[in-house]
Amino acid sequence: MISEVLLIGHWLIVVGLSLRVIVRRLPVGVSVAWLAVIFSVPVVGAVLYLLFGEKRLGRRRAARIAANLDEVQTWQAGFRRTDESAAASINPWAEPLDRLAGQVLGFPAQAGNELRLLDSSDRFFDALVADIDTATERCHLAFYIWFEGGRTADVVDALIRAAERGVECRALGDALGSQDFLRSDLLARLRRGGVGFSSALPTSLLSFLSSRADLRNHRKIVVIDDRVAYTGSQNLVDPRFFKQDSGVGEWVDAMVRVTGPAARALGGVFALDWSVETGSRFVPPERTAAAAPGTGGSVVQVVPSGPDLRPEAIHQLLLTAIYGARRELVMTTPYFVPDESILTALLSAALRGVAVTLVVPAHNDSRLVRYASVAHFDDLMSAGVRIALFGGGLLHTKSLTVDGEVSIFGSVNLDMRSLWLNFEISLFVYDPGFTNRLRELQAGYLDRSTTLDLATWRERPRWHQLAEDAVRLLSPLL
């Protein structure tokens, strides 16, 4: 009798969750993967879906986002009123990308930005500390990972100096990515020095009941006096001290230093994150002469993305960029787990004659992701995609250049987590000058990489291929 009740209960849960998956209208690959898990793994499949199957931000966080929405949109509208000339300098083929990004995420492309590409961690730390030391009003920092060790202490010291001279200093660190730092002596010293620090998306045993634990704030943003900003792929870690026992070498990153109106837009993204995490009122950066749009410089569009408002936005934008490529498409990413639509776009680009190049690290810190990634290599190389394995460490830079004219640069990986689950930040740069500088950085990565040969690749052990194909089925959930 008990066994019959348990069996009936199991099937009621399976059918109920399956119906929920169907009516939520997820991407087909994701829906099929979750249905397979729910049906094939008794009890555990249902538990996994309840924990990780839905983008539950939590009732309190969702309410805070909704409460700020009108004010955020009103503030964003000011950008559209102040710079209607930037579109004139955007290459015609990229205009749909600009329009789509502005329509779904609110920020238009703006001219008058100066961009400095920082291709090493030391250059980033040197520039960041120097800018913090000149701050007069505020220093706002958000990083997925804060890690104690090496030059992170230089930034902490600079923030404490700024706070002592009356500068408002606030910082965010993701509760999961920065979990060790949140218990560190360095954070305690930062707070004693007058710097406000809040953890983003905190997790607890009870939070599993109301929110999804693996929705993370993966953004990297620094804004100083609303006139200077930084973003890119580097966390607040010194690569000489970070994950030295993982066997992948030092992490290799790049950041960009921004002055101009894009700095103010990045400041607004931080302000919203701070408001949501602390419960304080959303206070957007004021429009100042230093941050006002001007002529010349780079045309830049700030593109925040995440599961809160338009979770499909960055996915749509990347597809638009890939399909818009006419001559060349170069990508660097540490984690390459595309869905079927991204994979189809890349294959289509290569088959129509676009020179498509993908640079990924030779060694990855996630074996599961590596198997899911390389499962696509045969199809891509067969279509003409050049795949290069970077041998100089864990290449962590996330970049995409299109035809030497448009760049996408920031925190977004080419995987399902970045595209659908994480809070991310990107810069869309409509400027051949900056794109060529980024293209030179990508070329430098290629010089330190080994290009795969299709015939040699197909000679790898059969069990490798079987493992890759098996993990590939789970890629929509990774």
Buried (B, 14 or more C-beta within 10 A) or exposed (E): EEEEEEEEEEEEBBEEBBEBBEEEEBBEBBBBBBBBBBBEEBEEBBEBBBBBBBBBBBEEBBEBBEBBBEBBEEBBEEBEEBBEBBBEBBBEBBBBBBBBBBEBBBBBBBBBBBBBBBBBBEBBBBBBBEBBEEBEEBBBBBBBBBBBBBBBBBBBBBBBBBBEEEBBBBBBBBBBBBBEBBEBEBBEBBEEBBBBBBBBBBBEEEBBEEBBBEBBBBBBBBBBBBBBBBBBBBBBBBBEBBBEEEEBBBBBBBBBBBBBBBBBBBBBBBBBBBBBBBEEEBEBBEBEEBBBBBEEBBBBBBBBBBBBBBBEBBBBBBBBBBBBBEEBBBBBBBBBBBBEBBBBBBBBBBEEEBBBBBBBBBBBBBEEBBBBBBBBBBEBBEBBBBBBBBBBBBBBBBBBBBBBBBBBBBBBBBBBBBBBBBBBBBBBBBBBEBBBBBBEBBEEBBEBBEEBEEEEBEEEEEEEBEBBEEBBBBBBBB
